[in-house]
Amino acid sequence: MKYSLAMLCTCYAYEDNYAKCVMYEKYAVSRPDGGRFIAHAAATDDCSESPEPNLYRACGYMNTYVEDGAMHKISLDCRFSDRSEMRWRDDLYSDWTALYSFIKSGLDPKAIPAESYKRLCDKGYVHNDRVMVTALIPKDGNDCREALKRVITENVTMSDDIKAFSADMDRQAYERSEKYYPEHIKPIVKLYSTGILSDGTFLPYLIEEMVERGMLKPLNDIQKKSVFTVIAYKR
């Protein structure tokens, strides 16, 4: 739970996250298949590739919503999870609807197809008929997505020093990058240079420091499968 709370803090504690979402929606494109995103590609060559693994690589926040708003999931993959391949394509909507049905049934494995239950077990979301992901039930039937956000915004206060440090990090990131892009792309560069400390790619650095300080204990193999995964659902 502590690992997952650290993830929620990086996602929701920074006030500039709302501004970043507004910027993203301005430039995101609705696709024919129903997706809405900004497509981009990175160019490199053999000279810039390192044979050493990137210990700080992360597949950023992955959100899943049940259509009627009855459940919301947020997850993230990095080296501290046992999902080292970080395959966001394997984060299936059907997994979370199956898990939600399993929870709603009172943890009855027969409530969902056998193959769905096996997949939940294989992925570590369920172990010995127990739900292993961190779960939250919103009070008074509130919106599940907002309930996750309020866990942080109602309990965490960001210091002025961290706010100033965050703003300076964003400024430096933009100044390093914008000179390499044409004018019409610079708004996207600004978007990707906003809220660096609140981005999921910052989490491995944070977790590494917290483990070294003894603020977090190393995870066992079972915990690594479900870590950095939080769901909020209505009864």
N, C-alpha and C positions, 0 to 999 in steps of 0.2 A: 504494500500500500504506500509506503514512504517513497519508493521509486516512482510510482505512478503520480503521487502528489507533486514530486519534483517536476515531472512532465507537465502537469496541469499549470504549475506556477510559471514555467517558461512560456506557456501558451497564453495564459489569461491575465497575468499580473501587470503587464505593461500597458499603460494607457494608450500608447500609439497603435495598438493592434487594430482598433476600430478604424483609424485613418488608413491603415494599410489595407484593410478589407475593402474600404470605399475605393481606393486606388485600383485594387485588383479587379473589382467589378466593372470599373470604367473601361479597362483594357481587355478583359477576358472576352472570348468569342464563343457564342453558342454554336455547337456543332450539330450536324444532321443526326448523329446517333444519340443525342440527348446530353452529351457532355458539355461542360463549359469551362474553358481553361485557356491559358496562354501557351502556345506551342513555341518551343525554342530548341536550339541545338548547340552543342559545344564542339568546337573544332580544336584538334590538337595534332601533334606528330610524335614520332617515336622518341625524339630527344627530350620531351617533357614528361614522358611516362616513367613512373618509378616502379622498380620491381618489388618494393616493400608495400605491404597492405596499408591502406589508409585507416588508422585506428579510430579516426574521428568522423568517418563517413556515417551518414544517417539518412534513412528514408523518412522524410518529414511527416507531419501530422496527417493521418489518414482518417477521414470522418465518414461515418455511415449513419444514415437516417432511415428509420422505418417511416413509410409514407404518411401514416396518420399521426406522426409525432410521438408515438408511444415509446420509442426508444432512440437513443443517440449513443454512438460509440466513437471514441477517439483513441487512436493508437499510434505508435511510433516504433521503428526498428533501428537498432544500432548494435554495436559489438557487445553490449551488456545484455542483450536478449539472445535467445537461441533461434534467431531468425536471421542469421548472418548474411544470407543471400539477399535479404531486403527486397523480396519480390512483391511489390505492391499489387501486381496483377493477381497474386494469390490471396489477396484480402477480399474475399468474395462476399457480396451482399447476402447470398444464401446462407453463409456461415452464421451471420448475426441474426437473421430471421429464425434460423433453427435454434440458436442459443436462447433467443427470446421465448420461443415456444416451449423449450425445455424448462426454462425458469417458470413460466406461467403455469406449466402443468404440475408444479410442485416437485420438479426434478425427477420426472418419470421418463426413463429412456424410451419407453414405448410410444411416447407422445409425438416423436418425430421419426422419419424413416431411418432404418438401421444404418444405411450408408452415411447419412448426415450425422448421426450420433458418433459413428466411428471416426469421421473426419474431425469432429470437435475434440475427441479424445486424442487423436493423432497430433493435432495442433496444440494440445495442452490447455485448451480453454476449459475442458472438463477433465477431472481426474478422480477416479474412484467415486463417480456420481456426484462430485462436488464441483461447483462453478469456481474456477480459479482466477478469473479476471476480477478486478476491483469493481464493485457494483454499488449504485446509489439509487435510492427511490426518492424522487422529488416530493416535497411537502405540498399538500393542497392541490395536487394534480397540475403543478406548474410545468412549463415547457422543459423537456429533458435537456435540450442543449443549453438553455439558460441556467438550469440547475447546476450543471457542471461548472459553468463559468462562475456562478455565485459562490461555489465552494472556495474559490480563491479570492474573488473581489471583495467578499464580505469578511475575510479573515486575514488577508495579507496586505500590508502597507509597504509600498515601495519607497525607499529612502531617496532624498534629493540627490545624494551622492551617486546612487546607482542610476537615477534618471539622467543625470548629467553625463555619466560615463557612457550610457547607452546612446545618447544623442551624439556624443563625440565619435563613438564607434561607427555610427551610421554616416556621419559626415566624412570620415576618413575613407570608408568603403566606397562612397560615391565618387569622391575626388580621385581615387586610384583607378576607377573603372570608366568614368564618363568620357574621358579623352579618347578611348578606343572605339567609340560608337558614333554613328551619324546622329544628327539632331533629332530626327523623328523617332529614334529608338531610346533616347535619353530618358523619357518618362518611365519606360520599363526598367531602365537601369536604376532610376530613383526608387521605384517600387521594390526592386530586389535588394536595395541598399537601405531599406527602412526596417527597423525592428530586428536587427541582427541578433541581439541577445534574446529575443522572444521567438526566434526561429528554431525549429526542431533540430537543426544541425548544430546548435550550440549545446544541446543536452549532453552528448558524450563527454565534453570538457567538464561540465558541471558535475556529472555523476562520478567521473574519475577523481575529482577533487574531494567530493564528499566521502567516497570510499577511503581515500588516503587519510582523511582526517578522522575516520572512524564514525562519521555521522550516519553512514549506511553500512550494513553488513553485506558481504558477498552473497550472491544468490546461489541456491542449489539448482540442479538441472531441471526440476519440475517448475520452479519459479521463473526460470529464464524463458520458458515457453509463453507465459502469460503476462510477463512484466510489461509496463508501459501500455496497458490496455485498460480502459475504464469505460463502463457503460452506465447510463442512467435510463431507467425504465419505469413506466407506470404499472401499478398493480393490475 
